[in-house]
């Protein structure tokens, strides 16, 4: 039935399953890290755009105040 001792076979099967689960977990972790890096870049880009937009609004408000004082 088994090419060798059943206990050895079960041990090897368990080791193989554990290795497979470890590799799958590593793949999931790598994918999650990739998504995190992508999301961090999106947040940074949105923050930069928001900062630039607020700066433009600030400049516009100053111009309006200068025109109103004249």
Predicted model as a PDB file, atoms N, CA, C, CB and O in Angstrom, pLDDT in the B-factor column:
MODEL        1                                                                  
ATOM      1  N   UNK A   1       0.826  -1.191   0.000  1.00 50.00           N  
ATOM      2  CA  UNK A   1       0.000   0.000   0.000  1.00 50.00           C  
ATOM      3  C   UNK A   1       0.872   1.256   0.000  1.00 50.00           C  
ATOM      4  CB  UNK A   1      -0.940  -0.003   1.209  1.00 50.00           C  
ATOM      5  O   UNK A   1       0.782   2.060  -0.928  1.00 50.00           O  
ATOM      6  N   UNK A   2       1.705   1.440   1.013  1.00 57.00           N  
ATOM      7  CA  UNK A   2       2.622   2.563   1.066  1.00 57.00           C  
ATOM      8  C   UNK A   2       4.002   2.098   0.596  1.00 57.00           C  
ATOM      9  CB  UNK A   2       2.689   3.159   2.503  1.00 57.00           C  
ATOM     10  O   UNK A   2       4.389   0.956   0.842  1.00 57.00           O  
ATOM     11  N   UNK A   3       4.725   2.959  -0.064  1.00 68.00           N  
ATOM     12  CA  UNK A   3       6.076   2.554  -0.483  1.00 68.00           C  
ATOM     13  C   UNK A   3       7.010   2.418   0.712  1.00 68.00           C  
ATOM     14  CB  UNK A   3       6.653   3.568  -1.481  1.00 68.00           C  
ATOM     15  O   UNK A   3       8.089   1.838   0.591  1.00 68.00           O  
ATOM     16  N   UNK A   4       6.607   2.947   1.868  1.00 75.00           N  
ATOM     17  CA  UNK A   4       7.402   2.833   3.091  1.00 75.00           C  
ATOM     18  C   UNK A   4       6.466   2.887   4.285  1.00 75.00           C  
ATOM     19  CB  UNK A   4       8.478   3.960   3.176  1.00 75.00           C  
ATOM     20  O   UNK A   4       5.247   2.834   4.125  1.00 75.00           O  
ATOM     21  N   UNK A   5       7.006   2.989   5.430  1.00 86.00           N  
ATOM     22  CA  UNK A   5       6.265   2.965   6.686  1.00 86.00           C  
ATOM     23  C   UNK A   5       5.100   3.967   6.677  1.00 86.00           C  
ATOM     24  CB  UNK A   5       7.206   3.265   7.855  1.00 86.00           C  
ATOM     25  O   UNK A   5       5.305   5.112   6.275  1.00 86.00           O  
ATOM     26  N   UNK A   6       3.899   3.586   7.099  1.00 85.00           N  
ATOM     27  CA  UNK A   6       2.749   4.498   7.120  1.00 85.00           C  
ATOM     28  C   UNK A   6       2.996   5.749   7.955  1.00 85.00           C  
ATOM     29  CB  UNK A   6       1.534   3.778   7.649  1.00 85.00           C  
ATOM     30  O   UNK A   6       2.535   6.829   7.587  1.00 85.00           O  
ATOM     31  N   UNK A   7       3.704   5.628   9.056  1.00 88.00           N  
ATOM     32  CA  UNK A   7       3.979   6.809   9.883  1.00 88.00           C  
ATOM     33  C   UNK A   7       4.864   7.800   9.144  1.00 88.00           C  
ATOM     34  CB  UNK A   7       4.642   6.399  11.202  1.00 88.00           C  
ATOM     35  O   UNK A   7       4.670   9.013   9.227  1.00 88.00           O  
ATOM     36  N   UNK A   8       5.835   7.267   8.424  1.00 88.00           N  
ATOM     37  CA  UNK A   8       6.704   8.131   7.625  1.00 88.00           C  
ATOM     38  C   UNK A   8       5.902   8.798   6.524  1.00 88.00           C  
ATOM     39  CB  UNK A   8       7.874   7.329   7.026  1.00 88.00           C  
ATOM     40  O   UNK A   8       6.076   9.986   6.253  1.00 88.00           O  
ATOM     41  N   UNK A   9       5.025   8.035   5.890  1.00 88.00           N  
ATOM     42  CA  UNK A   9       4.177   8.592   4.835  1.00 88.00           C  
ATOM     43  C   UNK A   9       3.308   9.724   5.392  1.00 88.00           C  
ATOM     44  CB  UNK A   9       3.288   7.487   4.213  1.00 88.00           C  
ATOM     45  O   UNK A   9       3.226  10.789   4.781  1.00 88.00           O  
ATOM     46  N   UNK A  10       2.666   9.509   6.531  1.00 91.00           N  
ATOM     47  CA  UNK A  10       1.808  10.534   7.126  1.00 91.00           C  
ATOM     48  C   UNK A  10       2.623  11.758   7.534  1.00 91.00           C  
ATOM     49  CB  UNK A  10       1.061   9.967   8.342  1.00 91.00           C  
ATOM     50  O   UNK A  10       2.175  12.892   7.367  1.00 91.00           O  
ATOM     51  N   UNK A  11       3.812  11.526   8.068  1.00 92.00           N  
ATOM     52  CA  UNK A  11       4.687  12.639   8.432  1.00 92.00           C  
ATOM     53  C   UNK A  11       5.035  13.473   7.207  1.00 92.00           C  
ATOM     54  CB  UNK A  11       5.967  12.123   9.101  1.00 92.00           C  
ATOM     55  O   UNK A  11       4.970  14.702   7.245  1.00 92.00           O  
ATOM     56  N   UNK A  12       5.403  12.802   6.127  1.00 91.00           N  
ATOM     57  CA  UNK A  12       5.766  13.516   4.895  1.00 91.00           C  
ATOM     58  C   UNK A  12       4.560  14.237   4.305  1.00 91.00           C  
ATOM     59  CB  UNK A  12       6.352  12.541   3.861  1.00 91.00           C  
ATOM     60  O   UNK A  12       4.685  15.352   3.801  1.00 91.00           O  
ATOM     61  N   UNK A  13       3.388  13.599   4.368  1.00 93.00           N  
ATOM     62  CA  UNK A  13       2.171  14.240   3.862  1.00 93.00           C  
ATOM     63  C   UNK A  13       1.869  15.496   4.672  1.00 93.00           C  
ATOM     64  CB  UNK A  13       0.970  13.261   3.913  1.00 93.00           C  
ATOM     65  O   UNK A  13       1.496  16.526   4.112  1.00 93.00           O  
ATOM     66  N   UNK A  14       2.032  15.408   5.995  1.00 96.00           N  
ATOM     67  CA  UNK A  14       1.798  16.562   6.865  1.00 96.00           C  
ATOM     68  C   UNK A  14       2.796  17.683   6.556  1.00 96.00           C  
ATOM     69  CB  UNK A  14       1.903  16.148   8.351  1.00 96.00           C  
ATOM     70  O   UNK A  14       2.420  18.852   6.478  1.00 96.00           O  
ATOM     71  N   UNK A  15       4.049  17.322   6.382  1.00 96.00           N  
ATOM     72  CA  UNK A  15       5.080  18.307   6.040  1.00 96.00           C  
ATOM     73  C   UNK A  15       4.764  18.977   4.712  1.00 96.00           C  
ATOM     74  CB  UNK A  15       6.464  17.644   5.980  1.00 96.00           C  
ATOM     75  O   UNK A  15       4.917  20.191   4.576  1.00 96.00           O  
ATOM     76  N   UNK A  16       4.323  18.190   3.730  1.00 96.00           N  
ATOM     77  CA  UNK A  16       3.984  18.731   2.424  1.00 96.00           C  
ATOM     78  C   UNK A  16       2.806  19.707   2.525  1.00 96.00           C  
ATOM     79  CB  UNK A  16       3.655  17.595   1.449  1.00 96.00           C  
ATOM     80  O   UNK A  16       2.816  20.774   1.912  1.00 96.00           O  
ATOM     81  N   UNK A  17       1.793  19.322   3.306  1.00 97.00           N  
ATOM     82  CA  UNK A  17       0.629  20.200   3.487  1.00 97.00           C  
ATOM     83  C   UNK A  17       1.036  21.496   4.181  1.00 97.00           C  
ATOM     84  CB  UNK A  17      -0.470  19.484   4.301  1.00 97.00           C  
ATOM     85  O   UNK A  17       0.607  22.577   3.779  1.00 97.00           O  
ATOM     86  N   UNK A  18       1.864  21.391   5.226  1.00 97.00           N  
ATOM     87  CA  UNK A  18       2.322  22.583   5.941  1.00 97.00           C  
ATOM     88  C   UNK A  18       3.120  23.503   5.028  1.00 97.00           C  
ATOM     89  CB  UNK A  18       3.169  22.186   7.148  1.00 97.00           C  
ATOM     90  O   UNK A  18       2.955  24.723   5.063  1.00 97.00           O  
ATOM     91  N   UNK A  19       3.981  22.913   4.213  1.00 98.00           N  
ATOM     92  CA  UNK A  19       4.778  23.710   3.268  1.00 98.00           C  
ATOM     93  C   UNK A  19       3.881  24.425   2.269  1.00 98.00           C  
ATOM     94  CB  UNK A  19       5.785  22.818   2.521  1.00 98.00           C  
ATOM     95  O   UNK A  19       4.084  25.599   1.959  1.00 98.00           O  
ATOM     96  N   UNK A  20       2.881  23.695   1.769  1.00 98.00           N  
ATOM     97  CA  UNK A  20       1.938  24.282   0.816  1.00 98.00           C  
ATOM     98  C   UNK A  20       1.178  25.451   1.457  1.00 98.00           C  
ATOM     99  CB  UNK A  20       0.946  23.209   0.311  1.00 98.00           C  
ATOM    100  O   UNK A  20       0.994  26.492   0.827  1.00 98.00           O  
ATOM    101  N   UNK A  21       0.744  25.278   2.695  1.00 98.00           N  
ATOM    102  CA  UNK A  21       0.014  26.341   3.393  1.00 98.00           C  
ATOM    103  C   UNK A  21       0.920  27.541   3.653  1.00 98.00           C  
ATOM    104  CB  UNK A  21      -0.562  25.817   4.720  1.00 98.00           C  
ATOM    105  O   UNK A  21       0.473  28.684   3.548  1.00 98.00           O  
ATOM    106  N   UNK A  22       2.175  27.300   3.989  1.00 98.00           N  
ATOM    107  CA  UNK A  22       3.121  28.386   4.218  1.00 98.00           C  
ATOM    108  C   UNK A  22       3.350  29.190   2.938  1.00 98.00           C  
ATOM    109  CB  UNK A  22       4.452  27.831   4.743  1.00 98.00           C  
ATOM    110  O   UNK A  22       3.364  30.420   2.958  1.00 98.00           O  
ATOM    111  N   UNK A  23       3.528  28.482   1.838  1.00 98.00           N  
ATOM    112  CA  UNK A  23       3.736  29.183   0.560  1.00 98.00           C  
ATOM    113  C   UNK A  23       2.500  29.985   0.168  1.00 98.00           C  
ATOM    114  CB  UNK A  23       4.086  28.178  -0.555  1.00 98.00           C  
ATOM    115  O   UNK A  23       2.619  31.099  -0.343  1.00 98.00           O  
ATOM    116  N   UNK A  24       1.322  29.428   0.402  1.00 98.00           N  
ATOM    117  CA  UNK A  24       0.080  30.150   0.092  1.00 98.00           C  
ATOM    118  C   UNK A  24      -0.036  31.405   0.952  1.00 98.00           C  
ATOM    119  CB  UNK A  24      -1.151  29.238   0.312  1.00 98.00           C  
ATOM    120  O   UNK A  24      -0.439  32.462   0.466  1.00 98.00           O  
ATOM    121  N   UNK A  25       0.319  31.285   2.225  1.00 98.00           N  
ATOM    122  CA  UNK A  25       0.275  32.449   3.119  1.00 98.00           C  
ATOM    123  C   UNK A  25       1.273  33.512   2.673  1.00 98.00           C  
ATOM    124  CB  UNK A  25       0.566  32.026   4.572  1.00 98.00           C  
ATOM    125  O   UNK A  25       0.980  34.706   2.731  1.00 98.00           O  
ATOM    126  N   UNK A  26       2.441  33.082   2.233  1.00 98.00           N  
ATOM    127  CA  UNK A  26       3.431  34.047   1.725  1.00 98.00           C  
ATOM    128  C   UNK A  26       2.912  34.770   0.484  1.00 98.00           C  
ATOM    129  CB  UNK A  26       4.758  33.335   1.398  1.00 98.00           C  
ATOM    130  O   UNK A  26       3.119  35.973   0.327  1.00 98.00           O  
ATOM    131  N   UNK A  27       2.234  34.028  -0.398  1.00 98.00           N  
ATOM    132  CA  UNK A  27       1.655  34.675  -1.585  1.00 98.00           C  
ATOM    133  C   UNK A  27       0.589  35.688  -1.194  1.00 98.00           C  
ATOM    134  CB  UNK A  27       1.055  33.624  -2.532  1.00 98.00           C  
ATOM    135  O   UNK A  27       0.533  36.786  -1.747  1.00 98.00           O  
ATOM    136  N   UNK A  28      -0.260  35.315  -0.234  1.00 98.00           N  
ATOM    137  CA  UNK A  28      -1.297  36.246   0.233  1.00 98.00           C  
ATOM    138  C   UNK A  28      -0.676  37.490   0.861  1.00 98.00           C  
ATOM    139  CB  UNK A  28      -2.224  35.555   1.247  1.00 98.00           C  
ATOM    140  O   UNK A  28      -1.143  38.606   0.638  1.00 98.00           O  
ATOM    141  N   UNK A  29       0.371  37.290   1.639  1.00 98.00           N  
ATOM    142  CA  UNK A  29       1.050  38.414   2.268  1.00 98.00           C  
ATOM    143  C   UNK A  29       1.694  39.326   1.222  1.00 98.00           C  
ATOM    144  CB  UNK A  29       2.107  37.910   3.250  1.00 98.00           C  
ATOM    145  O   UNK A  29       1.607  40.549   1.332  1.00 98.00           O  
ATOM    146  N   UNK A  30       2.325  38.752   0.232  1.00 98.00           N  
ATOM    147  CA  UNK A  30       2.946  39.556  -0.832  1.00 98.00           C  
ATOM    148  C   UNK A  30       1.891  40.353  -1.588  1.00 98.00           C  
ATOM    149  CB  UNK A  30       3.730  38.654  -1.811  1.00 98.00           C  
ATOM    150  O   UNK A  30       2.112  41.515  -1.927  1.00 98.00           O  
ATOM    151  N   UNK A  31       0.747  39.733  -1.853  1.00 98.00           N  
ATOM    152  CA  UNK A  31      -0.334  40.445  -2.547  1.00 98.00           C  
ATOM    153  C   UNK A  31      -0.870  41.585  -1.685  1.00 98.00           C  
ATOM    154  CB  UNK A  31      -1.477  39.473  -2.912  1.00 98.00           C  
ATOM    155  O   UNK A  31      -1.151  42.668  -2.198  1.00 98.00           O  
ATOM    156  N   UNK A  32      -1.015  41.350  -0.386  1.00 98.00           N  
ATOM    157  CA  UNK A  32      -1.499  42.401   0.518  1.00 98.00           C  
ATOM    158  C   UNK A  32      -0.498  43.557   0.593  1.00 98.00           C  
ATOM    159  CB  UNK A  32      -1.753  41.825   1.929  1.00 98.00           C  
ATOM    160  O   UNK A  32      -0.897  44.721   0.620  1.00 98.00           O  
ATOM    161  N   UNK A  33       0.798  43.241   0.627  1.00 98.00           N  
ATOM    162  CA  UNK A  33       1.818  44.289   0.655  1.00 98.00           C  
ATOM    163  C   UNK A  33       1.793  45.099  -0.639  1.00 98.00           C  
ATOM    164  CB  UNK A  33       3.215  43.677   0.872  1.00 98.00           C  
ATOM    165  O   UNK A  33       1.976  46.317  -0.618  1.00 98.00           O  
ATOM    166  N   UNK A  34       1.568  44.427  -1.754  1.00 97.00           N  
ATOM    167  CA  UNK A  34       1.493  45.122  -3.036  1.00 97.00           C  
ATOM    168  C   UNK A  34       0.296  46.075  -3.053  1.00 97.00           C  
ATOM    169  CB  UNK A  34       1.392  44.107  -4.197  1.00 97.00           C  
ATOM    170  O   UNK A  34       0.408  47.213  -3.509  1.00 97.00           O  
ATOM    171  N   UNK A  35      -0.859  45.600  -2.549  1.00 98.00           N  
ATOM    172  CA  UNK A  35      -2.035  46.472  -2.476  1.00 98.00           C  
ATOM    173  C   UNK A  35      -1.788  47.652  -1.547  1.00 98.00           C  
ATOM    174  CB  UNK A  35      -3.259  45.683  -2.003  1.00 98.00           C  
ATOM    175  O   UNK A  35      -2.207  48.772  -1.838  1.00 98.00           O  
ATOM    176  N   UNK A  36      -1.116  47.409  -0.440  1.00 98.00           N  
ATOM    177  CA  UNK A  36      -0.820  48.479   0.504  1.00 98.00           C  
ATOM    178  C   UNK A  36       0.073  49.539  -0.128  1.00 98.00           C  
ATOM    179  CB  UNK A  36      -0.158  47.914   1.756  1.00 98.00           C  
ATOM    180  O   UNK A  36      -0.179  50.735   0.021  1.00 98.00           O  
ATOM    181  N   UNK A  37       1.113  49.107  -0.830  1.00 97.00           N  
ATOM    182  CA  UNK A  37       1.995  50.078  -1.507  1.00 97.00           C  
ATOM    183  C   UNK A  37       1.215  50.891  -2.534  1.00 97.00           C  
ATOM    184  CB  UNK A  37       3.177  49.354  -2.195  1.00 97.00           C  
ATOM    185  O   UNK A  37       1.390  52.105  -2.636  1.00 97.00           O  
ATOM    186  N   UNK A  38       0.352  50.215  -3.296  1.00 97.00           N  
ATOM    187  CA  UNK A  38      -0.455  50.917  -4.299  1.00 97.00           C  
ATOM    188  C   UNK A  38      -1.382  51.926  -3.624  1.00 97.00           C  
ATOM    189  CB  UNK A  38      -1.280  49.912  -5.139  1.00 97.00           C  
ATOM    190  O   UNK A  38      -1.523  53.054  -4.095  1.00 97.00           O  
ATOM    191  N   UNK A  39      -2.010  51.522  -2.527  1.00 98.00           N  
ATOM    192  CA  UNK A  39      -2.920  52.428  -1.821  1.00 98.00           C  
ATOM    193  C   UNK A  39      -2.164  53.602  -1.210  1.00 98.00           C  
ATOM    194  CB  UNK A  39      -3.685  51.672  -0.728  1.00 98.00           C  
ATOM    195  O   UNK A  39      -2.663  54.727  -1.202  1.00 98.00           O  
ATOM    196  N   UNK A  40      -0.962  53.344  -0.700  1.00 97.00           N  
ATOM    197  CA  UNK A  40      -0.158  54.431  -0.150  1.00 97.00           C  
ATOM    198  C   UNK A  40       0.173  55.450  -1.231  1.00 97.00           C  
ATOM    199  CB  UNK A  40       1.133  53.885   0.480  1.00 97.00           C  
ATOM    200  O   UNK A  40       0.144  56.655  -0.979  1.00 97.00           O  
ATOM    201  N   UNK A  41       0.486  54.980  -2.426  1.00 97.00           N  
ATOM    202  CA  UNK A  41       0.782  55.907  -3.532  1.00 97.00           C  
ATOM    203  C   UNK A  41      -0.464  56.700  -3.913  1.00 97.00           C  
ATOM    204  CB  UNK A  41       1.320  55.136  -4.764  1.00 97.00           C  
ATOM    205  O   UNK A  41      -0.376  57.892  -4.205  1.00 97.00           O  
ATOM    206  N   UNK A  42      -1.623  56.045  -3.911  1.00 97.00           N  
ATOM    207  CA  UNK A  42      -2.873  56.758  -4.216  1.00 97.00           C  
ATOM    208  C   UNK A  42      -3.154  57.839  -3.182  1.00 97.00           C  
ATOM    209  CB  UNK A  42      -4.053  55.776  -4.277  1.00 97.00           C  
ATOM    210  O   UNK A  42      -3.541  58.953  -3.535  1.00 97.00           O  
ATOM    211  N   UNK A  43      -2.963  57.516  -1.910  1.00 97.00           N  
ATOM    212  CA  UNK A  43      -3.207  58.488  -0.846  1.00 97.00           C  
ATOM    213  C   UNK A  43      -2.236  59.656  -0.975  1.00 97.00           C  
ATOM    214  CB  UNK A  43      -3.074  57.825   0.546  1.00 97.00           C  
ATOM    215  O   UNK A  43      -2.631  60.812  -0.828  1.00 97.00           O  
ATOM    216  N   UNK A  44      -0.974  59.360  -1.250  1.00 97.00           N  
ATOM    217  CA  UNK A  44       0.020  60.427  -1.409  1.00 97.00           C  
ATOM    218  C   UNK A  44      -0.338  61.335  -2.580  1.00 97.00           C  
ATOM    219  CB  UNK A  44       1.421  59.831  -1.614  1.00 97.00           C  
ATOM    220  O   UNK A  44      -0.217  62.556  -2.480  1.00 97.00           O  
ATOM    221  N   UNK A  45      -0.776  60.746  -3.686  1.00 97.00           N  
ATOM    222  CA  UNK A  45      -1.155  61.544  -4.856  1.00 97.00           C  
ATOM    223  C   UNK A  45      -2.370  62.412  -4.537  1.00 97.00           C  
ATOM    224  CB  UNK A  45      -1.455  60.630  -6.067  1.00 97.00           C  
ATOM    225  O   UNK A  45      -2.403  63.590  -4.895  1.00 97.00           O  
ATOM    226  N   UNK A  46      -3.365  61.837  -3.865  1.00 97.00           N  
ATOM    227  CA  UNK A  46      -4.564  62.603  -3.497  1.00 97.00           C  
ATOM    228  C   UNK A  46      -4.201  63.739  -2.546  1.00 97.00           C  
ATOM    229  CB  UNK A  46      -5.623  61.680  -2.847  1.00 97.00           C  
ATOM    230  O   UNK A  46      -4.724  64.847  -2.668  1.00 97.00           O  
ATOM    231  N   UNK A  47      -3.305  63.462  -1.597  1.00 97.00           N  
ATOM    232  CA  UNK A  47      -2.868  64.492  -0.657  1.00 97.00           C  
ATOM    233  C   UNK A  47      -2.167  65.633  -1.396  1.00 97.00           C  
ATOM    234  CB  UNK A  47      -1.930  63.887   0.408  1.00 97.00           C  
ATOM    235  O   UNK A  47      -2.415  66.806  -1.114  1.00 97.00           O  
ATOM    236  N   UNK A  48      -1.305  65.291  -2.328  1.00 96.00           N  
ATOM    237  CA  UNK A  48      -0.599  66.315  -3.109  1.00 96.00           C  
ATOM    238  C   UNK A  48      -1.584  67.160  -3.910  1.00 96.00           C  
ATOM    239  CB  UNK A  48       0.428  65.663  -4.056  1.00 96.00           C  
ATOM    240  O   UNK A  48      -1.451  68.382  -3.974  1.00 96.00           O  
ATOM    241  N   UNK A  49      -2.578  66.503  -4.524  1.00 95.00           N  
ATOM    242  CA  UNK A  49      -3.586  67.238  -5.291  1.00 95.00           C  
ATOM    243  C   UNK A  49      -4.404  68.148  -4.385  1.00 95.00           C  
ATOM    244  CB  UNK A  49      -4.510  66.265  -6.033  1.00 95.00           C  
ATOM    245  O   UNK A  49      -4.701  69.284  -4.753  1.00 95.00           O  
ATOM    246  N   UNK A  50      -4.771  67.661  -3.210  1.00 95.00           N  
ATOM    247  CA  UNK A  50      -5.533  68.470  -2.265  1.00 95.00           C  
ATOM    248  C   UNK A  50      -4.728  69.673  -1.801  1.00 95.00           C  
ATOM    249  CB  UNK A  50      -5.958  67.630  -1.065  1.00 95.00           C  
ATOM    250  O   UNK A  50      -5.259  70.780  -1.712  1.00 95.00           O  
ATOM    251  N   UNK A  51      -3.461  69.466  -1.506  1.00 94.00           N  
ATOM    252  CA  UNK A  51      -2.596  70.554  -1.069  1.00 94.00           C  
ATOM    253  C   UNK A  51      -2.479  71.614  -2.161  1.00 94.00           C  
ATOM    254  CB  UNK A  51      -1.204  70.018  -0.692  1.00 94.00           C  
ATOM    255  O   UNK A  51      -2.560  72.811  -1.884  1.00 94.00           O  
ATOM    256  N   UNK A  52      -2.290  71.171  -3.398  1.00 93.00           N  
ATOM    257  CA  UNK A  52      -2.180  72.117  -4.516  1.00 93.00           C  
ATOM    258  C   UNK A  52      -3.495  72.875  -4.700  1.00 93.00           C  
ATOM    259  CB  UNK A  52      -1.798  71.377  -5.825  1.00 93.00           C  
ATOM    260  O   UNK A  52      -3.492  74.080  -4.951  1.00 93.00           O  
ATOM    261  N   UNK A  53      -4.600  72.174  -4.576  1.00 92.00           N  
ATOM    262  CA  UNK A  53      -5.905  72.809  -4.721  1.00 92.00           C  
ATOM    263  C   UNK A  53      -6.134  73.854  -3.629  1.00 92.00           C  
ATOM    264  CB  UNK A  53      -7.015  71.755  -4.683  1.00 92.00           C  
ATOM    265  O   UNK A  53      -6.620  74.951  -3.905  1.00 92.00           O  
ATOM    266  N   UNK A  54      -5.786  73.511  -2.399  1.00 90.00           N  
ATOM    267  CA  UNK A  54      -5.946  74.471  -1.301  1.00 90.00           C  
ATOM    268  C   UNK A  54      -5.048  75.685  -1.490  1.00 90.00           C  
ATOM    269  CB  UNK A  54      -5.639  73.803   0.039  1.00 90.00           C  
ATOM    270  O   UNK A  54      -5.433  76.804  -1.149  1.00 90.00           O  
ATOM    271  N   UNK A  55      -3.876  75.476  -2.022  1.00 90.00           N  
ATOM    272  CA  UNK A  55      -2.970  76.600  -2.286  1.00 90.00           C  
ATOM    273  C   UNK A  55      -3.573  77.509  -3.351  1.00 90.00           C  
ATOM    274  CB  UNK A  55      -1.572  76.093  -2.734  1.00 90.00           C  
ATOM    275  O   UNK A  55      -3.500  78.733  -3.236  1.00 90.00           O  
ATOM    276  N   UNK A  56      -4.166  76.919  -4.387  1.00 88.00           N  
ATOM    277  CA  UNK A  56      -4.812  77.714  -5.434  1.00 88.00           C  
ATOM    278  C   UNK A  56      -5.975  78.515  -4.864  1.00 88.00           C  
ATOM    279  CB  UNK A  56      -5.303  76.808  -6.574  1.00 88.00           C  
ATOM    280  O   UNK A  56      -6.156  79.681  -5.217  1.00 88.00           O  
ATOM    281  N   UNK A  57      -6.763  77.904  -3.991  1.00 88.00           N  
ATOM    282  CA  UNK A  57      -7.900  78.598  -3.373  1.00 88.00           C  
ATOM    283  C   UNK A  57      -7.398  79.752  -2.515  1.00 88.00           C  
ATOM    284  CB  UNK A  57      -8.747  77.618  -2.518  1.00 88.00           C  
ATOM    285  O   UNK A  57      -7.982  80.835  -2.516  1.00 88.00           O  
ATOM    286  N   UNK A  58      -6.321  79.515  -1.790  1.00 86.00           N  
ATOM    287  CA  UNK A  58      -5.754  80.555  -0.938  1.00 86.00           C  
ATOM    288  C   UNK A  58      -5.304  81.752  -1.766  1.00 86.00           C  
ATOM    289  CB  UNK A  58      -4.580  80.000  -0.129  1.00 86.00           C  
ATOM    290  O   UNK A  58      -5.551  82.898  -1.392  1.00 86.00           O  
ATOM    291  N   UNK A  59      -4.644  81.488  -2.889  1.00 85.00           N  
ATOM    292  CA  UNK A  59      -4.197  82.564  -3.777  1.00 85.00           C  
ATOM    293  C   UNK A  59      -5.406  83.313  -4.330  1.00 85.00           C  
ATOM    294  CB  UNK A  59      -3.330  82.001  -4.935  1.00 85.00           C  
ATOM    295  O   UNK A  59      -5.399  84.542  -4.402  1.00 85.00           O  
ATOM    296  N   UNK A  60      -6.445  82.573  -4.722  1.00 86.00           N  
ATOM    297  CA  UNK A  60      -7.648  83.202  -5.255  1.00 86.00           C  
ATOM    298  C   UNK A  60      -8.318  84.079  -4.198  1.00 86.00           C  
ATOM    299  CB  UNK A  60      -8.629  82.135  -5.760  1.00 86.00           C  
ATOM    300  O   UNK A  60      -8.771  85.182  -4.507  1.00 86.00           O  
ATOM    301  N   UNK A  61      -8.385  83.602  -2.962  1.00 85.00           N  
ATOM    302  CA  UNK A  61      -8.993  84.389  -1.888  1.00 85.00           C  
ATOM    303  C   UNK A  61      -8.219  85.686  -1.658  1.00 85.00           C  
ATOM    304  CB  UNK A  61      -9.051  83.568  -0.587  1.00 85.00           C  
ATOM    305  O   UNK A  61      -8.815  86.742  -1.444  1.00 85.00           O  
ATOM    306  N   UNK A  62      -6.907  85.602  -1.702  1.00 85.00           N  
ATOM    307  CA  UNK A  62      -6.099  86.814  -1.525  1.00 85.00           C  
ATOM    308  C   UNK A  62      -6.351  87.814  -2.644  1.00 85.00           C  
ATOM    309  CB  UNK A  62      -4.611  86.462  -1.468  1.00 85.00           C  
ATOM    310  O   UNK A  62      -6.434  89.019  -2.404  1.00 85.00           O  
ATOM    311  N   UNK A  63      -6.470  87.315  -3.847  1.00 86.00           N  
ATOM    312  CA  UNK A  63      -6.746  88.221  -4.981  1.00 86.00           C  
ATOM    313  C   UNK A  63      -8.098  88.892  -4.814  1.00 86.00           C  
ATOM    314  CB  UNK A  63      -6.702  87.453  -6.322  1.00 86.00           C  
ATOM    315  O   UNK A  63      -8.244  90.086  -5.076  1.00 86.00           O  
ATOM    316  N   UNK A  64      -9.094  88.114  -4.375  1.00 84.00           N  
ATOM    317  CA  UNK A  64     -10.431  88.688  -4.188  1.00 84.00           C  
ATOM    318  C   UNK A  64     -10.387  89.742  -3.090  1.00 84.00           C  
ATOM    319  CB  UNK A  64     -11.466  87.584  -3.839  1.00 84.00           C  
ATOM    320  O   UNK A  64     -10.988  90.806  -3.241  1.00 84.00           O  
ATOM    321  N   UNK A  65      -9.693  89.473  -1.995  1.00 82.00           N  
ATOM    322  CA  UNK A  65      -9.587  90.456  -0.927  1.00 82.00           C  
ATOM    323  C   UNK A  65      -8.865  91.719  -1.388  1.00 82.00           C  
ATOM    324  CB  UNK A  65      -8.866  89.855   0.266  1.00 82.00           C  
ATOM    325  O   UNK A  65      -9.251  92.826  -1.014  1.00 82.00           O  
ATOM    326  N   UNK A  66      -7.809  91.557  -2.205  1.00 84.00           N  
ATOM    327  CA  UNK A  66      -7.099  92.720  -2.731  1.00 84.00           C  
ATOM    328  C   UNK A  66      -8.007  93.552  -3.621  1.00 84.00           C  
ATOM    329  CB  UNK A  66      -5.857  92.284  -3.507  1.00 84.00           C  
ATOM    330  O   UNK A  66      -8.006  94.780  -3.534  1.00 84.00           O  
ATOM    331  N   UNK A  67      -8.783  92.895  -4.476  1.00 82.00           N  
ATOM    332  CA  UNK A  67      -9.715  93.613  -5.359  1.00 82.00           C  
ATOM    333  C   UNK A  67     -10.819  94.305  -4.552  1.00 82.00           C  
ATOM    334  CB  UNK A  67     -10.340  92.642  -6.383  1.00 82.00           C  
ATOM    335  O   UNK A  67     -11.247  95.405  -4.900  1.00 82.00           O  
ATOM    336  N   UNK A  68     -11.273  93.666  -3.487  1.00 85.00           N  
ATOM    337  CA  UNK A  68     -12.341  94.234  -2.665  1.00 85.00           C  
ATOM    338  C   UNK A  68     -11.860  95.451  -1.905  1.00 85.00           C  
ATOM    339  CB  UNK A  68     -12.877  93.195  -1.693  1.00 85.00           C  
ATOM    340  O   UNK A  68     -12.645  96.362  -1.644  1.00 85.00           O  
ATOM    341  N   UNK A  69     -10.586  95.488  -1.542  1.00 83.00           N  
ATOM    342  CA  UNK A  69     -10.043  96.639  -0.804  1.00 83.00           C  
ATOM    343  C   UNK A  69      -9.841  97.848  -1.693  1.00 83.00           C  
ATOM    344  CB  UNK A  69      -8.727  96.270  -0.151  1.00 83.00           C  
ATOM    345  O   UNK A  69      -9.762  98.969  -1.190  1.00 83.00           O  
ATOM    346  N   UNK A  70      -9.756  97.659  -2.972  1.00 76.00           N  
ATOM    347  CA  UNK A  70      -9.506  98.793  -3.896  1.00 76.00           C  
ATOM    348  C   UNK A  70     -10.710  99.646  -4.065  1.00 76.00           C  
ATOM    349  CB  UNK A  70      -9.060  98.303  -5.249  1.00 76.00           C  
ATOM    350  O   UNK A  70     -10.670 100.632  -4.801  1.00 76.00           O  
TER     351      UNK A  70                                                      
ENDMDL                                                                          
END                                                                             
